[in-house]
Amino acid sequence: MITGVRLALAIGFAVVGPTGTGLTLVALGLALDWVDGQVARRTGTASRFGARFDMETDAFLIAVLSGYAAAAYGWWVLLIGAARYLLWLAERVAPWLRRPVPPRYWRKVVAAVQGIVLAVALSGLVPRAVASAALVVALALLAESFGRDVWWLWRCRTEPATAYPTGGGPTLVAIGVVWAALLLPAGPAGLLRVPAEALVLVGVALLPRGRRVAAALLGVLLAVLVVVHAMDRGFETFLDRPFDPVTDWHYLGPGVDVLGDSIGDPAAWATAALALVTVVALLVALPLATVRVAGSLARHRRPAYALGAACLVAPLLPLGSTAAGGLAVDEVRQVHTDLADQRAFAAEIDTDPYAGAPPDLRRLRGADVLVVFVESYGRVALDMPATSAAVTDGTSRLDASGWHTRSAFLTSPTFGAASWLAHSTLQSGLWVDSQRRYDQLLDADRTTLTSAFERAGWRTAFDVPANTRDWPEGQAFYGFDRLYDSRNVGYRGPESGYAKVPDQYTLSTFQDRELTGSPVFAEIDLVSSHHPWTPPPSLVPWDEVGDGTRLRPRAETLDDVRDKYDRNIAYSLTTLVSWLETQPDDDLVLLVLGDHQPHSYVTGPRPGHDVPVTVVARDPRVLRRIAGWGWRPGLRPSEDGPVWRMDAVRDRFLDAFSG
């Protein structure tokens, strides 16, 4: 009974975690570890079962403690909690390990040391360096204790032994695998909940016929849910939204490409291959596991009925879980929502006020108009030191050069990646917040900023230095006259991570090729600030840019990801300001904006989707046309100023400069 209380305390700690309450439960459990042994010996209630129950309870508590400690001190701490279970697995394949070892007081001392050291390390009562050293010592003591037992077992391997329980290992592993798949745990505590969806498995086990087929199909479904759950976690981290099972598979290819820019193409493809192997393994292992568990439940009807009853009651209790069922329902709803949204978006595409009456844009007649996207330039950047300084300095330098600026915030339809969704939203005046909407839009006929300027007499161009292959769908939809990408701008300098062409070269080459003739409308993408962030190149005099060989990355080491991001955004903004200072064209008009916020490991949780936007022009008449927008002078938007959705820009921009 006392050991049972200890087990309940260990389970309570696993659920609560290393909080004040949780560590109090651990302290009580460790104290009772001494009490139950004393009581058993003094009352004559010691037994083999009691000894085994005590040992497994100790092992469970230490495993949970090590799981939480590993998150703070490193993966190696898991070895403390895994030692007992690694020995158990070894027993399945090495018969000589399957014998009871003689009682030894030192073994109990070492077990107690593990629990105490782990609890103290989690409490924060001692400096981190001291706690780490204590954990190393505890692991060494554990290795010595286990090593001594294993050595004794090896020496006695040829002697006859008392009966030792064998078998059941594969079934226990199968139960653990299915249990984890049903719970989809976010941490160790999640494994201690009761999945209500296990009732389905019980029902399958009790089928009079077709049990194996039904169990295998259930295993495939579980494997799919595990994969979708993993994708959800990744998308929440990088894109601030859940995974869409209908269209988001499109991101896998670009994701591998970006990973290749971070760790190299061979390592990226090896990682992708490992992920594929893992998915295949899940699709094989989970059906096999569910078939085995269903068979075991069919042979043990009473435990099956008890499990079914627990599953019925579980949703009513704090320890109940409906994670797998909830995920399945969410995915079905997402598919239904996608189908409904497809019809609604088609109607939005067709509702275009400029379809029959193109804007004349006569208020910009004779001006070169550039839409300049700064990759990953989000609201969060304005609070970082290098970017903040670049914005302040850039505002002063533009003012001194005769440029006028007005800034605000826009809400982007995307987060962390998928810049093309922001580009198409701004251009089309539609909220393009998914790959499905993007694909649907590119197959439609919709007035964009590019097509509106083309109809009004401007030459049109796209400068997309990130592109490494042809883009026929973009040409068909936007209808630009010229497309510049990484292959046709003559760049001979070094590459830096994702950015095949640095921003200074992009702007210099565009000026040479497009700002010397009749008025042009262009979208220009500055990609030096694209993840993965590497040290940006130093600026060189504009007349020395040449073929880019002088644009070499700075020789500096940046360890913090936020610092890397900050430096690269500052580089892009400083480069743009420096370029504008050299411009002789008084009729140049720019709309400069970010496409999305950076990933959440830069921004932190739930930072929003807002990005800065700035209109830059020398002609004061341009600024008077947008005076009613309420945008603030300078490159830094007002914190309490207007915030538009990005799809509002097209209509307001075209209306402001037409008629």
PyMOL commands that set and color helices and strands:
alter all, ss='L'
color gray80, all
select helices_A, chain A and resi 2-16+20-42+48-73+75-93+95-97+105-123+128-155+169-183+188-192+198-205+211-239+248-263+265-299+301-316+323-350+362-364+379-383+385-400+419-428+435-442+449-455+472-478+503-514+542-544+561-581+600-603+620-625+627-629+646-656
alter helices_A, ss='H'
color red, helices_A
select strands_A, chain A and resi 194-195+320-321+368-374+404-411+459-463+482-484+520-526+588-594+610-617+632-633+643-645
alter strands_A, ss='S'
color yellow, strands_A
deselect
rebuild
show_as cartoon
